[in-house]
Amino acid sequence: DLPVPGRDLKGVHFAMEFLTANQKKLLLTKEGRLESKWERDHWIDAAGKDVIVIGGGDTGTDCIGTSMRHRCKSVTNFELMPQPPAERAPDNP
């Protein structure tokens, strides 16, 4: 969790909160019933929104992909780790 102004604003979510809510949404039956018993109010929809993903790796990439599938307006990704070197070190296979 980053101690930044606005962290507690509406629309700011942890990655796993966003991904879990959307995974539960995929458990709808053909008839539109929720197999997961997940309430529709818990869904987080990125459609038409400007999405910012802070952090990278698999989880950050999953957030970007999920937002794109929602047809978000835009995605901006900020990586927290330093940029990796352009070439591998000799001791790094």
NUZALO-225884 format. One record per atom (N, C-alpha, C): residue in one letter; residue number from 1; z, x negated, y. Coordinates in Angstrom, 1 decimal, m for minus. Layout:
+--------+-----+--------+--------+--------+
: residu : num :     up :   east :  north :
+--------+-----+--------+--------+--------+
:      a : NUM :      Z :      X :      Y :
...
+--------+-----+--------+--------+--------+
END
This chain:
+--------+-----+--------+--------+--------+
: residu : num :     up :   east :  north :
+--------+-----+--------+--------+--------+
:      d :   1 :    0.0 :   m0.9 :   m1.2 :
:      d :   1 :    0.0 :    0.0 :    0.0 :
:      d :   1 :    0.0 :   m0.9 :    1.2 :
:      l :   2 :   m0.9 :   m0.6 :    2.2 :
:      l :   2 :   m1.0 :   m1.5 :    3.4 :
:      l :   2 :   m0.2 :   m0.8 :    4.5 :
:      p :   3 :    0.7 :   m1.6 :    5.1 :
:      p :   3 :    1.5 :   m1.1 :    6.2 :
:      p :   3 :    0.6 :   m1.1 :    7.5 :
:      v :   4 :   m0.3 :   m0.2 :    7.6 :
:      v :   4 :   m1.2 :   m0.1 :    8.8 :
:      v :   4 :   m1.0 :    1.3 :    9.5 :
:      p :   5 :   m1.2 :    1.3 :   10.8 :
:      p :   5 :   m1.1 :    2.6 :   11.5 :
:      p :   5 :   m2.2 :    3.6 :   10.9 :
:      g :   6 :   m1.7 :    4.8 :   10.7 :
:      g :   6 :   m2.6 :    5.9 :   10.2 :
:      g :   6 :   m2.6 :    6.0 :    8.7 :
:      r :   7 :   m1.9 :    5.1 :    8.0 :
:      r :   7 :   m1.8 :    5.2 :    6.5 :
:      r :   7 :   m1.4 :    6.5 :    6.0 :
:      d :   8 :   m0.6 :    7.2 :    6.8 :
:      d :   8 :    0.0 :    8.5 :    6.3 :
:      d :   8 :   m0.9 :    9.7 :    6.8 :
:      l :   9 :   m2.0 :    9.5 :    7.4 :
:      l :   9 :   m2.9 :   10.6 :    7.9 :
:      l :   9 :   m3.6 :   11.3 :    6.8 :
:      k :  10 :   m3.9 :   12.6 :    7.0 :
:      k :  10 :   m4.6 :   13.4 :    6.1 :
:      k :  10 :   m6.0 :   12.7 :    5.8 :
:      g :  11 :   m6.4 :   12.7 :    4.5 :
:      g :  11 :   m7.6 :   12.1 :    4.1 :
:      g :  11 :   m7.6 :   10.6 :    3.7 :
:      v :  12 :   m6.4 :   10.0 :    3.8 :
:      v :  12 :   m6.2 :    8.7 :    3.4 :
:      v :  12 :   m5.5 :    8.7 :    2.0 :
:      h :  13 :   m6.2 :    8.2 :    1.0 :
:      h :  13 :   m5.7 :    8.3 :   m0.4 :
:      h :  13 :   m5.6 :    6.9 :   m1.1 :
:      f :  14 :   m4.7 :    6.8 :   m2.1 :
:      f :  14 :   m4.7 :    5.7 :   m3.0 :
:      f :  14 :   m5.9 :    5.9 :   m3.9 :
:      a :  15 :   m6.5 :    4.8 :   m4.4 :
:      a :  15 :   m7.7 :    4.8 :   m5.2 :
:      a :  15 :   m7.4 :    5.7 :   m6.5 :
:      m :  16 :   m6.3 :    5.4 :   m7.2 :
:      m :  16 :   m6.0 :    6.1 :   m8.4 :
:      m :  16 :   m5.8 :    7.6 :   m8.2 :
:      e :  17 :   m5.3 :    8.0 :   m7.0 :
:      e :  17 :   m5.1 :    9.4 :   m6.7 :
:      e :  17 :   m6.5 :   10.1 :   m6.6 :
:      f :  18 :   m7.4 :    9.4 :   m5.9 :
:      f :  18 :   m8.8 :    9.9 :   m5.8 :
:      f :  18 :   m9.5 :   10.0 :   m7.1 :
:      l :  19 :   m9.5 :    8.9 :   m7.9 :
:      l :  19 :  m10.2 :    8.8 :   m9.2 :
:      l :  19 :   m9.6 :    9.8 :  m10.2 :
:      t :  20 :   m8.3 :    9.9 :  m10.3 :
:      t :  20 :   m7.7 :   10.8 :  m11.2 :
:      t :  20 :   m8.0 :   12.3 :  m10.9 :
:      a :  21 :   m8.0 :   12.6 :   m9.6 :
:      a :  21 :   m8.3 :   14.0 :   m9.3 :
:      a :  21 :   m9.7 :   14.3 :   m9.6 :
:      n :  22 :  m10.6 :   13.4 :   m9.5 :
:      n :  22 :  m12.0 :   13.6 :   m9.8 :
:      n :  22 :  m12.3 :   13.6 :  m11.3 :
:      q :  23 :  m11.6 :   12.8 :  m12.0 :
:      q :  23 :  m11.7 :   12.8 :  m13.5 :
:      q :  23 :  m11.2 :   14.2 :  m14.0 :
:      k :  24 :  m10.2 :   14.7 :  m13.5 :
:      k :  24 :   m9.7 :   16.0 :  m13.9 :
:      k :  24 :  m10.7 :   17.1 :  m13.6 :
:      k :  25 :  m11.4 :   16.9 :  m12.5 :
:      k :  25 :  m12.4 :   17.9 :  m12.1 :
:      k :  25 :  m13.5 :   18.0 :  m13.2 :
:      l :  26 :  m13.8 :   16.9 :  m13.8 :
:      l :  26 :  m14.9 :   16.8 :  m14.8 :
:      l :  26 :  m14.5 :   17.6 :  m16.1 :
:      l :  27 :  m13.3 :   18.0 :  m16.2 :
:      l :  27 :  m12.9 :   18.7 :  m17.4 :
:      l :  27 :  m13.1 :   20.2 :  m17.3 :
:      l :  28 :  m13.9 :   20.6 :  m16.4 :
:      l :  28 :  m14.2 :   22.1 :  m16.3 :
:      l :  28 :  m15.1 :   22.5 :  m17.6 :
:      t :  29 :  m14.9 :   23.7 :  m18.0 :
:      t :  29 :  m15.7 :   24.2 :  m19.1 :
:      t :  29 :  m17.0 :   24.7 :  m18.5 :
:      k :  30 :  m17.9 :   25.1 :  m19.3 :
:      k :  30 :  m19.2 :   25.7 :  m18.8 :
:      k :  30 :  m18.9 :   27.0 :  m18.0 :
:      e :  31 :  m17.9 :   27.7 :  m18.4 :
:      e :  31 :  m17.5 :   28.9 :  m17.7 :
:      e :  31 :  m16.8 :   28.7 :  m16.4 :
:      g :  32 :  m16.5 :   27.4 :  m16.1 :
:      g :  32 :  m15.8 :   27.1 :  m14.8 :
:      g :  32 :  m14.3 :   27.1 :  m14.9 :
:      r :  33 :  m13.8 :   27.2 :  m16.1 :
:      r :  33 :  m12.3 :   27.2 :  m16.3 :
:      r :  33 :  m11.9 :   25.7 :  m16.4 :
:      l :  34 :  m10.7 :   25.4 :  m15.9 :
:      l :  34 :  m10.2 :   24.1 :  m16.0 :
:      l :  34 :   m9.5 :   23.8 :  m17.3 :
:      e :  35 :  m10.0 :   23.0 :  m18.2 :
:      e :  35 :   m9.4 :   22.7 :  m19.4 :
:      e :  35 :   m8.1 :   21.8 :  m19.1 :
:      s :  36 :   m8.1 :   21.1 :  m18.0 :
:      s :  36 :   m7.0 :   20.2 :  m17.7 :
:      s :  36 :   m5.8 :   20.9 :  m17.1 :
:      k :  37 :   m6.0 :   22.2 :  m16.7 :
:      k :  37 :   m5.0 :   23.0 :  m16.0 :
:      k :  37 :   m4.8 :   22.3 :  m14.6 :
:      w :  38 :   m5.7 :   21.5 :  m14.1 :
:      w :  38 :   m5.6 :   20.9 :  m12.8 :
:      w :  38 :   m5.9 :   21.9 :  m11.8 :
:      e :  39 :   m5.1 :   22.0 :  m10.7 :
:      e :  39 :   m5.4 :   23.0 :   m9.7 :
:      e :  39 :   m6.5 :   22.5 :   m8.8 :
:      r :  40 :   m7.3 :   23.5 :   m8.4 :
:      r :  40 :   m8.5 :   23.1 :   m7.5 :
:      r :  40 :   m8.0 :   22.5 :   m6.2 :
:      d :  41 :   m6.8 :   22.8 :   m5.8 :
:      d :  41 :   m6.3 :   22.3 :   m4.5 :
:      d :  41 :   m6.1 :   20.8 :   m4.6 :
:      h :  42 :   m6.1 :   20.2 :   m5.8 :
:      h :  42 :   m5.8 :   18.8 :   m5.9 :
:      h :  42 :   m7.1 :   17.9 :   m5.9 :
:      w :  43 :   m8.2 :   18.6 :   m5.8 :
:      w :  43 :   m9.5 :   17.8 :   m5.8 :
:      w :  43 :   m9.6 :   17.1 :   m4.5 :
:      i :  44 :  m10.2 :   16.0 :   m4.5 :
:      i :  44 :  m10.4 :   15.2 :   m3.3 :
:      i :  44 :  m12.0 :   15.0 :   m3.2 :
:      d :  45 :  m12.6 :   15.7 :   m2.2 :
:      d :  45 :  m14.0 :   15.7 :   m2.1 :
:      d :  45 :  m14.5 :   14.8 :   m1.0 :
:      a :  46 :  m15.4 :   13.9 :   m1.3 :
:      a :  46 :  m15.9 :   12.9 :   m0.3 :
:      a :  46 :  m17.3 :   13.4 :    0.3 :
:      a :  47 :  m17.7 :   14.6 :   m0.1 :
:      a :  47 :  m19.0 :   15.1 :    0.3 :
:      a :  47 :  m19.1 :   15.1 :    1.9 :
:      g :  48 :  m20.1 :   14.5 :    2.4 :
:      g :  48 :  m20.4 :   14.6 :    3.8 :
:      g :  48 :  m19.4 :   13.8 :    4.7 :
:      k :  49 :  m18.6 :   13.0 :    4.1 :
:      k :  49 :  m17.6 :   12.2 :    4.8 :
:      k :  49 :  m18.0 :   10.7 :    4.9 :
:      d :  50 :  m17.5 :   10.1 :    5.9 :
:      d :  50 :  m17.6 :    8.6 :    6.0 :
:      d :  50 :  m16.4 :    8.0 :    5.3 :
:      v :  51 :  m16.7 :    7.3 :    4.2 :
:      v :  51 :  m15.7 :    6.8 :    3.3 :
:      v :  51 :  m15.4 :    5.3 :    3.5 :
:      i :  52 :  m14.2 :    4.9 :    3.6 :
:      i :  52 :  m13.8 :    3.5 :    3.7 :
:      i :  52 :  m13.0 :    3.1 :    2.4 :
:      v :  53 :  m13.5 :    2.1 :    1.7 :
:      v :  53 :  m12.7 :    1.7 :    0.5 :
:      v :  53 :  m12.2 :    0.3 :    0.9 :
:      i :  54 :  m10.9 :    0.1 :    0.8 :
:      i :  54 :  m10.2 :   m1.1 :    1.1 :
:      i :  54 :   m9.8 :   m1.8 :   m0.2 :
:      g :  55 :  m10.5 :   m2.9 :   m0.5 :
:      g :  55 :  m10.2 :   m3.6 :   m1.8 :
:      g :  55 :  m11.5 :   m3.5 :   m2.7 :
:      g :  56 :  m11.5 :   m4.3 :   m3.7 :
:      g :  56 :  m12.7 :   m4.4 :   m4.5 :
:      g :  56 :  m12.4 :   m4.3 :   m6.0 :
:      g :  57 :  m13.1 :   m5.1 :   m6.8 :
:      g :  57 :  m12.9 :   m5.1 :   m8.2 :
:      g :  57 :  m13.4 :   m3.8 :   m8.8 :
:      d :  58 :  m13.0 :   m3.5 :  m10.1 :
:      d :  58 :  m13.4 :   m2.3 :  m10.8 :
:      d :  58 :  m13.0 :   m1.1 :  m10.1 :
:      t :  59 :  m11.8 :   m1.0 :   m9.6 :
:      t :  59 :  m11.2 :    0.2 :   m9.0 :
:      t :  59 :  m12.0 :    0.5 :   m7.7 :
:      g :  60 :  m12.2 :   m0.5 :   m6.9 :
:      g :  60 :  m12.9 :   m0.2 :   m5.7 :
:      g :  60 :  m14.3 :    0.2 :   m5.9 :
:      t :  61 :  m15.0 :   m0.4 :   m6.9 :
:      t :  61 :  m16.3 :    0.0 :   m7.3 :
:      t :  61 :  m16.4 :    1.4 :   m7.8 :
:      d :  62 :  m15.4 :    1.8 :   m8.6 :
:      d :  62 :  m15.3 :    3.2 :   m9.1 :
:      d :  62 :  m15.2 :    4.1 :   m7.9 :
:      c :  63 :  m14.4 :    3.8 :   m6.9 :
:      c :  63 :  m14.2 :    4.7 :   m5.7 :
:      c :  63 :  m15.6 :    4.8 :   m5.0 :
:      i :  64 :  m16.3 :    3.7 :   m4.8 :
:      i :  64 :  m17.6 :    3.7 :   m4.2 :
:      i :  64 :  m18.6 :    4.6 :   m4.9 :
:      g :  65 :  m18.6 :    4.4 :   m6.2 :
:      g :  65 :  m19.6 :    5.2 :   m7.1 :
:      g :  65 :  m19.2 :    6.7 :   m7.1 :
:      t :  66 :  m18.0 :    7.0 :   m7.2 :
:      t :  66 :  m17.5 :    8.4 :   m7.1 :
:      t :  66 :  m17.9 :    9.0 :   m5.8 :
:      s :  67 :  m17.6 :    8.3 :   m4.7 :
:      s :  67 :  m18.0 :    8.8 :   m3.4 :
:      s :  67 :  m19.5 :    9.1 :   m3.2 :
:      m :  68 :  m20.3 :    8.1 :   m3.7 :
:      m :  68 :  m21.7 :    8.3 :   m3.7 :
:      m :  68 :  m22.2 :    9.5 :   m4.5 :
:      r :  69 :  m21.6 :    9.7 :   m5.7 :
:      r :  69 :  m21.9 :   10.9 :   m6.5 :
:      r :  69 :  m21.5 :   12.2 :   m5.8 :
:      h :  70 :  m20.5 :   12.1 :   m4.9 :
:      h :  70 :  m20.1 :   13.3 :   m4.1 :
:      h :  70 :  m21.1 :   13.5 :   m3.0 :
:      r :  71 :  m22.0 :   12.6 :   m2.7 :
:      r :  71 :  m22.9 :   12.6 :   m1.6 :
:      r :  71 :  m22.2 :   12.5 :   m0.3 :
:      c :  72 :  m21.4 :   11.4 :   m0.2 :
:      c :  72 :  m20.7 :   11.1 :    1.0 :
:      c :  72 :  m21.7 :   10.7 :    2.1 :
:      k :  73 :  m21.3 :   10.8 :    3.3 :
:      k :  73 :  m22.2 :   10.4 :    4.4 :
:      k :  73 :  m22.5 :    8.9 :    4.5 :
:      s :  74 :  m21.4 :    8.1 :    4.3 :
:      s :  74 :  m21.5 :    6.7 :    4.3 :
:      s :  74 :  m20.3 :    6.1 :    3.5 :
:      v :  75 :  m20.5 :    4.8 :    3.1 :
:      v :  75 :  m19.4 :    4.1 :    2.5 :
:      v :  75 :  m19.3 :    2.7 :    3.1 :
:      t :  76 :  m18.1 :    2.3 :    3.5 :
:      t :  76 :  m17.9 :    1.0 :    4.0 :
:      t :  76 :  m16.8 :    0.4 :    3.1 :
:      n :  77 :  m17.0 :   m0.8 :    2.6 :
:      n :  77 :  m16.0 :   m1.5 :    1.7 :
:      n :  77 :  m15.5 :   m2.8 :    2.4 :
:      f :  78 :  m14.2 :   m2.9 :    2.5 :
:      f :  78 :  m13.5 :   m4.1 :    3.0 :
:      f :  78 :  m12.8 :   m4.7 :    1.8 :
:      e :  79 :  m13.2 :   m6.0 :    1.5 :
:      e :  79 :  m12.5 :   m6.7 :    0.5 :
:      e :  79 :  m11.3 :   m7.5 :    1.0 :
:      l :  80 :  m10.2 :   m7.5 :    0.3 :
:      l :  80 :   m9.0 :   m8.1 :    0.7 :
:      l :  80 :   m8.9 :   m9.6 :    0.3 :
:      m :  81 :   m9.6 :   m9.9 :   m0.7 :
:      m :  81 :   m9.6 :  m11.3 :   m1.3 :
:      m :  81 :  m10.6 :  m12.2 :   m0.5 :
:      p :  82 :  m10.3 :  m13.5 :   m0.5 :
:      p :  82 :  m11.3 :  m14.4 :    0.2 :
:      p :  82 :  m12.6 :  m14.4 :   m0.6 :
:      q :  83 :  m13.7 :  m14.7 :    0.1 :
:      q :  83 :  m15.0 :  m14.7 :   m0.5 :
:      q :  83 :  m15.0 :  m15.8 :   m1.6 :
:      p :  84 :  m15.6 :  m15.6 :   m2.7 :
:      p :  84 :  m15.7 :  m16.6 :   m3.8 :
:      p :  84 :  m16.6 :  m17.7 :   m3.3 :
:      p :  85 :  m16.5 :  m18.9 :   m3.9 :
:      p :  85 :  m17.4 :  m20.0 :   m3.6 :
:      p :  85 :  m18.8 :  m19.7 :   m4.0 :
:      a :  86 :  m19.8 :  m20.3 :   m3.3 :
:      a :  86 :  m21.2 :  m20.0 :   m3.6 :
:      a :  86 :  m21.6 :  m20.5 :   m5.0 :
:      e :  87 :  m20.9 :  m21.6 :   m5.5 :
:      e :  87 :  m21.2 :  m22.1 :   m6.8 :
:      e :  87 :  m19.9 :  m22.3 :   m7.6 :
:      r :  88 :  m20.0 :  m22.2 :   m8.9 :
:      r :  88 :  m18.8 :  m22.4 :   m9.8 :
:      r :  88 :  m18.3 :  m23.9 :   m9.7 :
:      a :  89 :  m17.0 :  m24.0 :   m9.8 :
:      a :  89 :  m16.5 :  m25.4 :   m9.9 :
:      a :  89 :  m16.8 :  m26.0 :  m11.3 :
:      p :  90 :  m16.9 :  m27.3 :  m11.4 :
:      p :  90 :  m17.2 :  m27.9 :  m12.7 :
:      p :  90 :  m16.2 :  m27.5 :  m13.8 :
:      d :  91 :  m15.0 :  m27.2 :  m13.4 :
:      d :  91 :  m14.0 :  m26.9 :  m14.5 :
:      d :  91 :  m13.9 :  m25.4 :  m14.7 :
:      n :  92 :  m14.8 :  m24.6 :  m14.2 :
:      n :  92 :  m14.8 :  m23.2 :  m14.4 :
:      n :  92 :  m16.1 :  m22.8 :  m15.1 :
:      p :  93 :  m16.0 :  m22.5 :  m16.4 :
:      p :  93 :  m17.2 :  m22.2 :  m17.2 :
:      p :  93 :  m17.7 :  m20.9 :  m16.8 :
+--------+-----+--------+--------+--------+
END
